[in-house]
Amino acid sequence: MQEAEAKLVRDSFSSVMPYLAYPQELRSLIERMLGESAGIEVFIEGLRQAISAEADTTRKTDGQIFLNELRRRLPK
């Protein structure tokens, strides 16, 4: 993943962190996914799948809050 894309992901996470119930868990998942993803689209899809597989609705909500912010910040 390009450094600019990784910065966008991290900046998006930082902006929503105050609204998350489990920010450290989501941060760990994001950092792991950043290392595994070749691009932002692959990252978003992988994270979306990981969030969908989560059983806890609060953790799902945290993930959705982050993904919504990330999508909002993506260049059109």
N, C-alpha and C positions, 0 to 999 in steps of 0.2 A: 504494500500500500504506500502511496506517495506520502511524503511528510505533511503536505498541505491538507490531505484528507484526514490523516491521523490527528492533526491539530484541530480540524473542524469537529471531529468526533469528541475529542477531549474538551474543547470549549463548550460544545453542546451539553456534555455531561455536567460540567462545572455550573452552567447556568440553571440546570434543573435540580441540582443536588439538594438545595434546601427543601424541595417539595417531595423528596423520596423518603420512604420509611426504612429501606435497607440500602443506603447508598454504597456501603463498602462491598456488599455482595455483587451489586450491579457493576461497580468499578472493576472488580476482579474478572467478571465475565467479559466486560468490554475490552480490558487489556489482553485477555487471552484471545479473544476473537480478532483483535487488531493484529496480533502476531500470526494468526492463521489465514487472514484474508488477503487476497491479491488486490482488491479494489473496494471502493465504497459500496458498490451495489452488492457484491458478494458478502461484505460485512453486514449490511442491513438485512439481507435474506437469512443469513446464518443466525443473527441475533433474533430476528422475528421467529424463526423456528424454535430457538432455545426458549424464548418467552412463551410461545404456544405450548410447549411441553411442560412448563412449570405448573405445578398443582395449586400452589398458594396464590390466591387472587390478589393479595397485596403486592407480591413480587411481580406478578403479571402487570399490574397497574404501573409499578415503578418502571418497568421496561417499556411500556407503551408511552408513558410520559417522555422518557428519553428519546424513543424513536420518533415521536411526533415533533419534538424540538429539532432533532437532527434533520428530518425531512424538510422542515420549515426553513432551515438554514442552507440547504443544498442550493447551488446555483441552478437557475431555471434553464 
